[in-house]
């Protein structure tokens, strides 16, 4: 089963490290318990950085 987390849709997510998303808020990897939170409604994830949606690719 494929599971998507809020991190997958955040513009601060920069990749993966050992199976965890890596972002500006969590440079060493986001903990699984944090990924289960409603990230889109949190004011801050960590280090003063919160969820911001990625811009949709409008190239056709």
C-alpha positions, 0 to 999 in steps of 0.5 A: 500500500502506498501512503502519502503524508502532508510532507509530500505536498509541502514546498519545504520537503527536500527529499528522503533520508532513510525512509523519512522525508527531509525538509527545512524544518527537519533536516535530519528527517521527519519523525513518523509520529509527526507525519501522522499529524494534520500538517496543513492545519499546524502553524509550525512544524519545527524551527519556525517553519510550517506547512506550505503547499507546493505550487502545482505544475502547470506545464502542459 
